[in-house]
Amino acid sequence: MRFSLSVFAFLLSLGAASSEPLVEPSLHLPHSDHLRVAVTLDACGGKTDARILDTLVANHIPATIFATGRWLKHNSAALAVLKAHPDLFEIEDHGANHIPAVDHAATIYGLKAAGSPEAVKVEVQGGADALVAAGVAHPRWFRGATAKYSQGAISEVHALGLKIAGYSLNGDGGSLLGASQTTKRIAAAKDGDVIIAHINQPTHQAGAGVAAGLLALKARGAEFVKLDSLEGDATGTPVAQAAF
């Protein structure tokens, strides 16, 4: 009986540790007297969606790219385009291997979290180091895989000198939406919105919608800015805990 109670207490302690609500930070641009938005595009892994990249370059639309170390290794041609247009592109830290920045055991959208403060640091610092090794300036912003964090991980990111990049408008539903729905979401952006979408899924319909939505915003007279124009940090909103 004594052993059973000990086991029960141990399992209870694990449950308490893993029940901490995750935080999904939001981020807005300061209010302006016109339509001003920030386009942020995650390059998680895989390849590059030329539909989006070509649209940005051809139409002189600035964007902030959150690249993982894994993506940098396999997309040298796209990286060269980004680096050739410093007026348009700011490249920031998306982690070394696209591992959620959560310092306890969790699975979020099918991705296993870092699981400890040390592993969070490895993921965040590894992404920053990969950017510098690729000839990119040391990052100022970090966005973790899934854009959800534990409070401890947020503190760890700040301790490394980086700001958390939240968002206010999910443009492509993790690159899983159709082209039409993605276009409508992005085209309907409001002044101050920080848009999140993906630039690493060239076979998904959402990519065509991202390109079309950006052109629709440009036609509305939108001003596009990069996150390097912001001084503040994201604010956190607790979200329902993911499955373990």
Helices and strands as residue ranges (DSSP letters): H 2-18, E 22-23, E 36-43, H 50-58, E 63-67, H 69-74, H 76-84, E 89-93, E 107-108, E 111-112, H 117-133, E 141-142, G 145-147, H 151-159, E 163-164, E 169-170, H 179-187, E 194-198, H 206-219, E 223-225, G 227-229, E 238-239
